[in-house]
Every structure is written in structure tokens, then in C-alpha cells.
Amino acid sequence: METKKKNHDALQEFAYSAGALAFGVCDIREVKKSFPLSAAAREGLDYAVCVAVGLSKKILEGIVDKPTKLYFHHYRQANNLLDHISMRITGYLQSSGYQALPIPASQIVDWQKQTAHLSHKRLAELAGIGWLGRNNLIVHPRYGAQMRLTTVLTDMPLAVDTKLARGCSDCRECVTVCPAGAIKDSQSDFDHHACFEKLKLFQKERLVDQYICGVCVKACLPDFARPRGKAGCGKAT
């Protein structure tokens, strides 16, 4: 256990030095068979290293009820940074004698089902980075949903982080602003179809060249950034 903790802390320090805003580790032995990866690709890789980078609050402020071209560029650059960080983590792990499989920050393998190689959100939740909010995004207790995520799978023995026992509490900012009406009071009722149809409309209108929105990302602020008197997210459940 001491070795796992030492490995975890050293890798966390490296990830932060590479530009990560948040970091977490989870054990994936019980869930990795659900990943649409080949058995050979996931063989022996029992840990997921989850990292996040932050988004510019000033760029998000420019979003009202639809994405902007500035946000679209920023979104892509955040994904590029995540891929760069995951490559650096991969190099760190391999130079330490272990295997590493970096998963693209944003690569859809089935557009109709809206699925990727794995769910960064699901693993980030297991790794204690945040909880799955009403907006169907990972919500960090300090940074809200104003982040992007990626994952590196590895066989390096690592101490795992604890899943957060927290939730959105009374905050419903994302519910009121969602242009698709996709966000409901309960996260389990999130309307994926309505969300995707709105994203397709934004692309058809040539607002952006990718299926993104950003409205609920802007609305999901951490407690310390909210105006006084406004209910915040992150209360214990």
C-alpha cells in the first residue's frame, strides 16, 4: 500500500506540473469490460488516471443561449492540451516500466449513440474528481463543470481516490438556462436526445463545427464564484 500511495502522489505531482487542474485515480477492474476497446488493449490495465484542465471564465461569459466561435476554438484547444498532458503521463508511466494507454479527450466512435472509447465522466466520478450533475457533466466542488477531462489507463500500482459523497444540492442554474430543455430536476432524467438535437441545430446554423453548446457549462459555477445569496453546488448528500 505504501508503494501505491507513493506512486499516486508522484504521478499526481507530475500531472499538475504538466498542466492538469484536477487529478484522480480509480480501479477499473469491475468496469473495463464495458469499454469498447479490444481485450488486448485493456489487458492488465487495472487503473484509470483521470485529469482535468480548466476553461476560461471570460470566454464562457460570452455564451448566452448558444455556443460562440471563440468557445469552439477554446474547446478544441482544451482537448489538445488534455491530449498533450495524457501523452506526457504516458511517457512518465512507460519510462517507469509500466504500460499506459492514453484515451483521446474528445473522439466519438458512435455518433448516434454518443459513445467514445470510454466515459471520461464515469471514471472521473469514480476517481473522486467530481459528481455527475443535473447537467450530465462532472461537477468539481471548486471549479464546477467548467473543465474538460481525459483518461490514461495503466498497470502501475496506484492508490485510488475516494468517490465524492456530494451533489448539486439546491442549485438548478443549468436547468433554467438549457436551450434544449434537456436538463431536468433529476440527473437520471437528462434528455440525451433533446440535447443532441440542439447540438445538431447549432452545427447546422454554422455557429460551430462540432456538436458542442457550453450554456450549462457557463451556468455551473462553484460556490465561491456565485453572487451572494445564490445557492451553490457541492453540498454533502
C-alpha atoms as a printed R data frame, in Angstrom:
    type eleno elety resid chain resno       x      y       z
1   ATOM     1    CA   MET     A     1   0.000  0.000   0.000
2   ATOM     2    CA   GLU     A     2   2.879  2.340   0.711
3   ATOM     3    CA   THR     A     3   4.205  1.821  -2.822
4   ATOM     4    CA   LYS     A     4   0.768  2.534  -4.319
5   ATOM     5    CA   LYS     A     5   0.482  5.773  -2.345
6   ATOM     6    CA   LYS     A     6   3.992  6.821  -3.326
7   ATOM     7    CA   ASN     A     7   3.242  6.124  -6.989
8   ATOM     8    CA   HIS     A     8  -0.043  8.024  -6.791
9   ATOM     9    CA   ASP     A     9   1.463 11.105  -5.193
10  ATOM    10    CA   ALA     A    10   4.422 11.222  -7.582
11  ATOM    11    CA   LEU     A    11   2.149 10.849 -10.605
12  ATOM    12    CA   GLN     A    12  -0.227 13.494  -9.275
13  ATOM    13    CA   GLU     A    13   2.633 15.942  -8.842
14  ATOM    14    CA   PHE     A    14   3.801 15.202 -12.383
15  ATOM    15    CA   ALA     A    15   0.291 15.701 -13.802
16  ATOM    16    CA   TYR     A    16  -0.065 19.071 -12.074
17  ATOM    17    CA   SER     A    17   3.344 20.150 -13.369
18  ATOM    18    CA   ALA     A    18   2.194 19.172 -16.873
19  ATOM    19    CA   GLY     A    19  -0.828 21.466 -16.643
20  ATOM    20    CA   ALA     A    20  -3.612 19.441 -15.014
21  ATOM    21    CA   LEU     A    21  -6.149 21.316 -12.876
22  ATOM    22    CA   ALA     A    22  -7.570 18.215 -11.177
23  ATOM    23    CA   PHE     A    23  -6.352 14.634 -10.770
24  ATOM    24    CA   GLY     A    24  -7.793 11.337  -9.561
25  ATOM    25    CA   VAL     A    25  -7.293  7.588  -9.811
26  ATOM    26    CA   CYS     A    26  -9.806  4.754  -9.804
27  ATOM    27    CA   ASP     A    27  -9.690  0.957 -10.030
28  ATOM    28    CA   ILE     A    28 -11.351 -0.163 -13.280
29  ATOM    29    CA   ARG     A    29 -11.251 -3.951 -12.922
30  ATOM    30    CA   GLU     A    30 -15.024 -4.123 -12.400
31  ATOM    31    CA   VAL     A    31 -15.943 -1.799 -15.269
32  ATOM    32    CA   LYS     A    32 -13.336 -2.103 -18.014
33  ATOM    33    CA   LYS     A    33 -15.109 -4.942 -19.830
34  ATOM    34    CA   SER     A    34 -17.785 -2.408 -20.774
35  ATOM    35    CA   PHE     A    35 -15.254 -0.248 -22.642
36  ATOM    36    CA   PRO     A    36 -15.488 -0.586 -26.453
37  ATOM    37    CA   LEU     A    37 -11.790 -1.447 -26.536
38  ATOM    38    CA   SER     A    38 -10.276 -4.741 -27.616
39  ATOM    39    CA   ALA     A    39  -9.489 -7.250 -24.894
40  ATOM    40    CA   ALA     A    40  -5.831 -6.999 -25.870
41  ATOM    41    CA   ALA     A    41  -5.849 -3.211 -25.474
42  ATOM    42    CA   ARG     A    42  -7.247 -3.268 -21.939
43  ATOM    43    CA   GLU     A    43  -5.451 -6.429 -20.781
44  ATOM    44    CA   GLY     A    44  -3.637 -5.881 -17.495
45  ATOM    45    CA   LEU     A    45  -4.608 -2.221 -17.236
46  ATOM    46    CA   ASP     A    46  -6.424 -2.050 -13.913
47  ATOM    47    CA   TYR     A    47  -6.209  1.669 -13.122
48  ATOM    48    CA   ALA     A    48  -7.551  4.823 -14.725
49  ATOM    49    CA   VAL     A    49  -5.667  8.075 -14.239
50  ATOM    50    CA   CYS     A    50  -8.159 10.917 -14.696
51  ATOM    51    CA   VAL     A    51  -7.131 14.524 -15.244
52  ATOM    52    CA   ALA     A    52  -8.924 17.775 -15.998
53  ATOM    53    CA   VAL     A    53  -7.995 21.188 -17.331
54  ATOM    54    CA   GLY     A    54  -9.942 24.370 -16.704
55  ATOM    55    CA   LEU     A    55 -11.821 26.569 -19.155
56  ATOM    56    CA   SER     A    56 -11.589 30.350 -19.459
57  ATOM    57    CA   LYS     A    57 -14.326 32.077 -17.487
58  ATOM    58    CA   LYS     A    58 -14.093 35.122 -19.758
59  ATOM    59    CA   ILE     A    59 -14.768 33.013 -22.848
60  ATOM    60    CA   LEU     A    60 -17.683 31.307 -21.110
61  ATOM    61    CA   GLU     A    61 -19.112 34.721 -20.204
62  ATOM    62    CA   GLY     A    62 -19.610 35.358 -23.914
63  ATOM    63    CA   ILE     A    63 -22.073 32.471 -24.182
64  ATOM    64    CA   VAL     A    64 -25.736 33.434 -23.754
65  ATOM    65    CA   ASP     A    65 -28.071 30.835 -25.264
66  ATOM    66    CA   LYS     A    66 -25.808 29.236 -27.873
67  ATOM    67    CA   PRO     A    67 -22.118 28.470 -28.405
68  ATOM    68    CA   THR     A    68 -19.738 31.064 -29.819
69  ATOM    69    CA   LYS     A    69 -16.917 30.624 -32.302
70  ATOM    70    CA   LEU     A    70 -14.486 31.739 -29.609
71  ATOM    71    CA   TYR     A    71 -15.758 28.983 -27.309
72  ATOM    72    CA   PHE     A    72 -15.492 26.453 -30.136
73  ATOM    73    CA   HIS     A    73 -11.802 27.280 -30.639
74  ATOM    74    CA   HIS     A    74 -11.185 27.265 -26.891
75  ATOM    75    CA   TYR     A    75 -12.926 23.892 -26.542
76  ATOM    76    CA   ARG     A    76 -10.643 22.354 -29.166
77  ATOM    77    CA   GLN     A    77  -7.539 23.846 -27.595
78  ATOM    78    CA   ALA     A    78  -8.545 22.437 -24.191
79  ATOM    79    CA   ASN     A    79  -8.848 18.998 -25.789
80  ATOM    80    CA   ASN     A    80  -5.445 19.432 -27.425
81  ATOM    81    CA   LEU     A    81  -3.925 20.352 -24.075
82  ATOM    82    CA   LEU     A    82  -5.518 17.288 -22.452
83  ATOM    83    CA   ASP     A    83  -4.106 15.033 -25.152
84  ATOM    84    CA   HIS     A    84  -0.696 16.624 -24.620
85  ATOM    85    CA   ILE     A    85  -0.903 16.047 -20.863
86  ATOM    86    CA   SER     A    86  -2.003 12.429 -21.344
87  ATOM    87    CA   MET     A    87   0.948 11.850 -23.689
88  ATOM    88    CA   ARG     A    88   3.302 13.231 -21.071
89  ATOM    89    CA   ILE     A    89   1.733 10.990 -18.431
90  ATOM    90    CA   THR     A    90   2.083  8.058 -20.831
91  ATOM    91    CA   GLY     A    91   5.783  8.829 -21.217
92  ATOM    92    CA   TYR     A    92   6.170  9.068 -17.444
93  ATOM    93    CA   LEU     A    93   4.486  5.701 -16.888
94  ATOM    94    CA   GLN     A    94   6.389  3.915 -19.634
95  ATOM    95    CA   SER     A    95   9.743  5.321 -18.539
96  ATOM    96    CA   SER     A    96   8.895  3.975 -15.068
97  ATOM    97    CA   GLY     A    97   8.500  0.476 -16.549
98  ATOM    98    CA   TYR     A    98   4.705  0.309 -16.828
99  ATOM    99    CA   GLN     A    99   2.122  0.186 -19.592
100 ATOM   100    CA   ALA     A   100  -0.054  3.160 -20.485
101 ATOM   101    CA   LEU     A   101  -2.988  3.656 -22.826
102 ATOM   102    CA   PRO     A   102  -3.938  7.328 -23.391
103 ATOM   103    CA   ILE     A   103  -7.578  7.810 -24.377
104 ATOM   104    CA   PRO     A   104  -8.381 10.784 -26.643
105 ATOM   105    CA   ALA     A   105 -10.007 13.665 -24.801
106 ATOM   106    CA   SER     A   106 -12.705 14.017 -27.450
107 ATOM   107    CA   GLN     A   107 -13.196 11.250 -30.003
108 ATOM   108    CA   ILE     A   108 -16.663  9.850 -30.614
109 ATOM   109    CA   VAL     A   109 -16.743  6.307 -32.009
110 ATOM   110    CA   ASP     A   110 -20.536  6.157 -32.437
111 ATOM   111    CA   TRP     A   111 -22.323  9.471 -33.080
112 ATOM   112    CA   GLN     A   112 -25.820  8.019 -32.928
113 ATOM   113    CA   LYS     A   113 -25.211  6.509 -29.502
114 ATOM   114    CA   GLN     A   114 -22.905  9.373 -28.491
115 ATOM   115    CA   THR     A   115 -20.276  6.943 -27.189
116 ATOM   116    CA   ALA     A   116 -16.489  7.138 -27.070
117 ATOM   117    CA   HIS     A   117 -13.755  4.633 -26.223
118 ATOM   118    CA   LEU     A   118 -14.869  5.027 -22.613
119 ATOM   119    CA   SER     A   119 -16.667  7.567 -20.472
120 ATOM   120    CA   HIS     A   120 -14.251 10.128 -19.041
121 ATOM   121    CA   LYS     A   121 -17.127 11.372 -16.879
122 ATOM   122    CA   ARG     A   122 -17.869  7.971 -15.380
123 ATOM   123    CA   LEU     A   123 -14.235  7.368 -14.475
124 ATOM   124    CA   ALA     A   124 -13.714 10.907 -13.172
125 ATOM   125    CA   GLU     A   125 -16.671 10.344 -10.869
126 ATOM   126    CA   LEU     A   126 -15.191  7.062  -9.611
127 ATOM   127    CA   ALA     A   127 -11.829  8.816  -9.178
128 ATOM   128    CA   GLY     A   128 -13.304 11.487  -6.920
129 ATOM   129    CA   ILE     A   129 -12.777 14.461  -9.238
130 ATOM   130    CA   GLY     A   130 -16.444 15.392  -9.004
131 ATOM   131    CA   TRP     A   131 -20.012 14.142  -9.172
132 ATOM   132    CA   LEU     A   132 -22.347 13.732 -12.143
133 ATOM   133    CA   GLY     A   133 -24.532 16.815 -12.037
134 ATOM   134    CA   ARG     A   134 -28.009 17.561 -13.323
135 ATOM   135    CA   ASN     A   135 -26.331 18.843 -16.488
136 ATOM   136    CA   ASN     A   136 -24.878 15.350 -17.126
137 ATOM   137    CA   LEU     A   137 -21.383 16.784 -16.639
138 ATOM   138    CA   ILE     A   138 -18.796 16.193 -13.950
139 ATOM   139    CA   VAL     A   139 -19.091 18.946 -11.343
140 ATOM   140    CA   HIS     A   140 -15.977 19.726  -9.315
141 ATOM   141    CA   PRO     A   141 -16.575 21.209  -5.824
142 ATOM   142    CA   ARG     A   142 -14.284 24.155  -6.628
143 ATOM   143    CA   TYR     A   143 -14.430 24.533 -10.421
144 ATOM   144    CA   GLY     A   144 -17.980 23.434 -11.175
145 ATOM   145    CA   ALA     A   145 -18.397 21.955 -14.662
146 ATOM   146    CA   GLN     A   146 -16.002 24.460 -16.211
147 ATOM   147    CA   MET     A   147 -13.451 21.793 -17.072
148 ATOM   148    CA   ARG     A   148 -12.563 19.228 -19.743
149 ATOM   149    CA   LEU     A   149 -11.474 15.662 -18.941
150 ATOM   150    CA   THR     A   150  -9.270 12.865 -20.211
151 ATOM   151    CA   THR     A   151  -8.039  9.454 -19.062
152 ATOM   152    CA   VAL     A   152  -4.923  7.294 -19.193
153 ATOM   153    CA   LEU     A   153  -5.201  3.573 -18.399
154 ATOM   154    CA   THR     A   154  -2.214  1.894 -16.748
155 ATOM   155    CA   ASP     A   155  -0.916 -1.120 -14.844
156 ATOM   156    CA   MET     A   156   1.169  0.965 -12.440
157 ATOM   157    CA   PRO     A   157   0.034  0.034  -8.898
158 ATOM   158    CA   LEU     A   158  -1.726  3.140  -7.612
159 ATOM   159    CA   ALA     A   159  -3.653  4.153  -4.514
160 ATOM   160    CA   VAL     A   160  -7.193  5.043  -5.560
161 ATOM   161    CA   ASP     A   161  -9.107  8.177  -4.673
162 ATOM   162    CA   THR     A   162 -12.484  8.213  -2.939
163 ATOM   163    CA   LYS     A   163 -15.717  8.905  -4.791
164 ATOM   164    CA   LEU     A   164 -17.254 12.155  -3.535
165 ATOM   165    CA   ALA     A   165 -20.459 11.902  -1.486
166 ATOM   166    CA   ARG     A   166 -21.694 15.246  -2.767
167 ATOM   167    CA   GLY     A   167 -24.241 16.598  -5.198
168 ATOM   168    CA   CYS     A   168 -25.801 19.681  -6.774
169 ATOM   169    CA   SER     A   169 -27.950 20.406  -3.707
170 ATOM   170    CA   ASP     A   170 -30.481 23.184  -4.411
171 ATOM   171    CA   CYS     A   171 -28.632 24.597  -7.429
172 ATOM   172    CA   ARG     A   172 -30.698 24.473 -10.626
173 ATOM   173    CA   GLU     A   173 -28.938 27.135 -12.661
174 ATOM   174    CA   CYS     A   174 -28.315 24.732 -15.556
175 ATOM   175    CA   VAL     A   175 -31.969 23.623 -15.594
176 ATOM   176    CA   THR     A   176 -33.234 27.142 -16.158
177 ATOM   177    CA   VAL     A   177 -30.813 28.058 -18.968
178 ATOM   178    CA   CYS     A   178 -30.627 24.845 -21.038
179 ATOM   179    CA   PRO     A   179 -31.690 25.862 -24.586
180 ATOM   180    CA   ALA     A   180 -32.880 22.320 -25.311
181 ATOM   181    CA   GLY     A   181 -34.846 21.796 -22.105
182 ATOM   182    CA   ALA     A   182 -32.804 18.631 -21.703
183 ATOM   183    CA   ILE     A   183 -31.757 19.169 -18.074
184 ATOM   184    CA   LYS     A   184 -34.280 18.003 -15.516
185 ATOM   185    CA   ASP     A   185 -34.515 18.113 -11.744
186 ATOM   186    CA   SER     A   186 -33.061 14.603 -11.545
187 ATOM   187    CA   GLN     A   187 -29.832 13.763 -13.349
188 ATOM   188    CA   SER     A   188 -31.261 10.354 -14.286
189 ATOM   189    CA   ASP     A   189 -33.930 12.152 -16.356
190 ATOM   190    CA   PHE     A   190 -31.425 14.048 -18.516
191 ATOM   191    CA   ASP     A   191 -32.774 14.057 -22.092
192 ATOM   192    CA   HIS     A   192 -29.827 12.958 -24.242
193 ATOM   193    CA   HIS     A   193 -31.906 13.051 -27.434
194 ATOM   194    CA   ALA     A   194 -33.098 16.630 -26.918
195 ATOM   195    CA   CYS     A   195 -29.552 17.741 -26.123
196 ATOM   196    CA   PHE     A   196 -28.105 16.104 -29.237
197 ATOM   197    CA   GLU     A   197 -30.823 17.543 -31.493
198 ATOM   198    CA   LYS     A   198 -29.984 21.043 -30.246
199 ATOM   199    CA   LEU     A   199 -26.269 20.424 -30.838
200 ATOM   200    CA   LYS     A   200 -27.016 19.342 -34.407
201 ATOM   201    CA   LEU     A   201 -29.024 22.538 -34.907
202 ATOM   202    CA   PHE     A   202 -26.133 24.691 -33.672
203 ATOM   203    CA   GLN     A   203 -23.846 22.962 -36.164
204 ATOM   204    CA   LYS     A   204 -26.392 23.288 -38.980
205 ATOM   205    CA   GLU     A   205 -26.595 27.022 -38.287
206 ATOM   206    CA   ARG     A   206 -22.788 27.092 -38.671
207 ATOM   207    CA   LEU     A   207 -22.292 28.506 -35.211
208 ATOM   208    CA   VAL     A   208 -19.703 25.813 -34.563
209 ATOM   209    CA   ASP     A   209 -18.258 22.888 -36.491
210 ATOM   210    CA   GLN     A   210 -18.642 20.350 -33.692
211 ATOM   211    CA   TYR     A   211 -21.509 19.161 -31.519
212 ATOM   212    CA   ILE     A   212 -20.976 21.491 -28.559
213 ATOM   213    CA   CYS     A   213 -23.029 24.059 -26.647
214 ATOM   214    CA   GLY     A   214 -21.452 25.445 -23.449
215 ATOM   215    CA   VAL     A   215 -24.565 27.079 -21.982
216 ATOM   216    CA   CYS     A   216 -24.812 24.741 -18.995
217 ATOM   217    CA   VAL     A   217 -21.025 24.760 -18.587
218 ATOM   218    CA   LYS     A   218 -21.149 28.538 -18.117
219 ATOM   219    CA   ALA     A   219 -24.048 28.230 -15.645
220 ATOM   220    CA   CYS     A   220 -22.307 25.626 -13.471
221 ATOM   221    CA   LEU     A   221 -20.291 27.797 -11.115
222 ATOM   222    CA   PRO     A   222 -18.606 26.708  -7.876
223 ATOM   223    CA   ASP     A   223 -19.789 28.129  -4.565
224 ATOM   224    CA   PHE     A   224 -17.072 30.750  -4.190
225 ATOM   225    CA   ALA     A   225 -17.792 32.314  -7.609
226 ATOM   226    CA   ARG     A   226 -21.531 32.757  -7.105
227 ATOM   227    CA   PRO     A   227 -23.174 36.066  -6.214
228 ATOM   228    CA   ARG     A   228 -24.077 36.371  -2.543
229 ATOM   229    CA   GLY     A   229 -27.373 34.776  -1.698
230 ATOM   230    CA   LYS     A   230 -27.245 32.342  -4.614
231 ATOM   231    CA   ALA     A   231 -27.441 28.646  -3.754
232 ATOM   232    CA   GLY     A   232 -24.292 26.825  -4.768
233 ATOM   233    CA   CYS     A   233 -23.352 23.312  -5.709
234 ATOM   234    CA   GLY     A   234 -21.254 20.921  -3.730
235 ATOM   235    CA   LYS     A   235 -23.256 20.248  -0.595
236 ATOM   236    CA   ALA     A   236 -22.858 16.867   1.069
237 ATOM   237    CA   THR     A   237 -25.560 14.349   0.210
